[in-house]
Amino acid sequence: MSTHSESHGLSSKLTLTVWGWLLVLTGVEVFLAYIQFPVGTMLVMLMGLSLIKAALIMAYFMHLRFEKRTLVLTIVPALVVVVSTLAVFFPDSIRLLHMKPW
């Protein structure tokens, strides 16, 4: 009789490998916080790393890697909405950076 983790192909070694990569990516994000980059460059790098981490979490810990393609594609509209919302609000947040304090 197979266990739940074996039926989804998620072994302990794979789980620890993904967890290790998530830890490394988080360490890179923390390291980047101490380096002086322009705000735009920092946002792009941190958003990119966060997207990679989100993809790893969804693929392995939410078991989407092992689901049918049609179920995974139901997530695409939500991703489009989130990215569109970010595209709308990021310019406004940059405008707020240049406003004078009260």
CORHU-V846492 format. One record per backbone hydrogen bond with DSSP energy under -0.5 kcal/mol. CO is the residue of the C=O (numbers start at 1). NH is the residue of the N-H. Records with the same first field share a line. If there is no record, write none. Layout:
CO=NH, NH
//
This chain:
3=7
4=8
5=10
6=9
9=11
11=15
12=16
13=17
14=18
15=19
16=20
17=21
18=22
19=23
20=24
21=25
22=26
23=27
24=28
25=29
26=30
27=31
28=32
29=33
30=34
31=34, 35
32=35
35=37
38=42
39=43
40=44
41=45
42=46
43=47
44=48
45=49
46=50
47=51
48=52
49=53
50=54
51=55
52=56
53=57
54=58
55=59
56=60, 61
57=61, 62
58=64
59=65
63=66
64=67
68=71, 72
69=73
70=74
71=74
72=75
73=76, 77
75=79
76=80
77=81
78=82
79=83
80=84
81=85
82=86
83=87
84=88
85=89
86=90
87=91
88=92
89=93
90=94
91=95
92=96
93=97
94=98
95=98
96=99
//
